[in-house]
Each structure stands twice: as structure tokens, then as C-alpha cells.
């Protein structure tokens, strides 16, 4: 075991129970000299997928020894998005529930008409520890009866995207 391996808290690994594995599993513990590119290569993934699985990393060029990184295989994104209710009058609030993204991922979220003629709202929203968001979205007051609206949510780090069911404007 290398003497420069340090566990979280600065305790040298040779004097503690913190052991490093040479294998990539569901997590990887950062060692002295590691870069995200090196870790991605070693663990057979891409830099974008590694960052997507660890969106809390502020500066990809700065890693602290002892950090535990999630490897993308553990967080295969299979997101779903649901608007509820699925119909109602213009100007009402509907609840958007999105699940299945990487925990804490920043998500680009936008409300748009199904025919792509209008975008009413767009923002960046951070997923929670479960990779989910729950927010209220207002259907435009100017929406006409029969118009259908959906919400798109995308993880900009991985490019994974989902579109909700449609909301149909009634009278």
C-alpha cells in the first residue's frame, strides 16, 4: 500500500482502516496524483459520465485525496417526468415530479408547447439526494383550449433527457 494514500481526515492509510482498492467498483477513493481523466480511463468510463455522477465537484481540476467518487455504472440515469394533473384551465399550477437522475445533478428544466411554438419557462434546478425534483409549474394564462404542454428535463453533464406526459388545456 502506498504511503502517500490518505484517508478522509488526513490519516495515512497505513495507520488506519481506510484501504484503497486497485479495482473500480461502485465508488472510487481519490489518491494522491489522481485526475478525473486518469480515473475515467482507469474505471472504463468517460470524463463527462464521471462528472455527471459527481455533480458536486466544483472544479474538475481540483481533487482532494480521500474524496469518494461515485462511478457512473451505479447511477445509470433512467429518468421519468410526470405532470399532475394532466388537464385543466390555463394559468393553473401543476406539479412536476422528476425521478431517476444522478443525485444532486443540476437539471435544465423547461415548460414548452408540444408543437414547440412556445416556451413558457426555463430554469436550472438541482436534483435532491435521490436524483429527483418536485416543483410547481404554471401553465401560461395565454394558453388556448386544446393546447398541450410538456416539461423537458436534462442533465447537461451527461446529456440524458426526459420529457413529461402532456398537460392539455381545457376551457
N, C-alpha and C positions, 0 to 999 in steps of 0.2 A: 504494500500500500504506500502511495507517495506521501512524503512528509508535508508537502505543501497543501494537501487536501484538508480543508477546514469545514467543520460543521457550522450550521447556523449558530450564531452567538460567538464565533471566533475560536472555538475549542479545537485544537488539532485533532484530526480524525484518529491518529494512532493512540490518543489518550482517552478516547470516548467510545461510545457505542455507535456512533454515526459511521456507517460504512458505505463506500461508494461501490456501485456495480459497474462493470465494464459493459454490461448489456443495457440496451434501451428497452424499457418496459412501458408502463403507462405514464411514468414520470421520469425525469432526468434531473440529477442534482448537479448544479453548475460547479465546475472545478476551476482552479487557477489556470488562466490562459485560454479558457473556452471562449468562443464567439458563437453567435447564433448560427452563422453559416457552417461552422465546424459541427455543431450539434445536429443541425438539419442533415448534413451529409452522413454523420455517424449513425443517425437514427433513421435513415432512409425516408426522409420527408423533405418538404420544401421550406424555404425561409418564410414564405407567405403563410403556409399552413401552421408553422411553429408560432409565428406572431399571432395568428388568428386564435390559436389555442391558449395564448397567454396575453390577452389584450392589455393587461395591467402594466406591461413593460413600457415605461415611458420613453426611453431612448434605447433602441435596439443595439446600439454600440456600447452600452454600458451594462455589464452584468456583474452581480455580486456573487462571490464564492458562497456556496451553500444554498442559493435560491433553488427551489424545487419548481421545475417547469413541467407543465402538462404536455404530453406528446399528442399530436392530433388524432391518432387512432382512438384514443379514449373519448374524444369529443367529435365523433362523426356527426356533422350537422345535418339534421333531417327536420328542418323547421316546418311548422304549420302556423297558420294565422286564421283567426275567426273573428268576424264582426257580429255583434249581437245587440239588438235584434237584426234580422236580415231584411226588414222593410219598415217603412214609416214615413212621416212627413219630412219635408225639407226643414233644415235648421235644428234638428234634434241631435242630441249627443248619443253616440253608440259606443259600446265598449269593444276595444281591440284587445284580443288575447293572442300573444305570440309565444310559442314554445319551441324548444329544440335547437337553439343557437348555443354557441360556446358561452360559458359563464362569463359575465362582465363585458361581453363584446359590445363595442359601440355599433349601433344599428342605424342605418339610414332608413327612415320611415316616411312614406308619402301617401296621401289620400288623392286618388285620381278617378276620373270617369273611366268606365270600361272601354269606351271608344277613344280614349287618350286625347280628347279635345280640351280637357280642363284638369289642372292640378290645383287642388284647394289648399293643401297644407303639406309641408315637408319639414323634417327636423331630424336631429341625431338624438337617439335615446339609448342609454346604456342598459343592456340586459342585466338581470339580477344574478345571484349565485346559482340559480337553476337554469340560466340561459333563457329566461322568459321576460316578457314585459306585459303589463296591463295598463292601458291608458284609455281615456275617453277622447273620442274624436268627433268633431261637429260636422255633420253633413251640411254643405252650403245652403243657406236660406234661398239662394237663387236657383237651386236645383229644380228641375221640372219633373212633373209626374211621369213615371216610366223610365227616368234616367237610372242607370245603375252605377254604383261607385264601389271601388275596391281599395285596399291598402296594400302597398308593397313594402316589404322589409328586407334589407340586405345587409350582410356583414361585409363592409368594404375591404377587410383584410383577407377574406377567403373568397369573396365573390359569390357566396351562397346566398340565394334569394328565395323568398316565398311570396305568394300573393293570396290574400284572403278570399273568402267567399264574397259574393256581391251583395250589396245593400241596394234594394230597389225603392225609389222614392214613390210614395203613394200620393194621393190628393193633398 
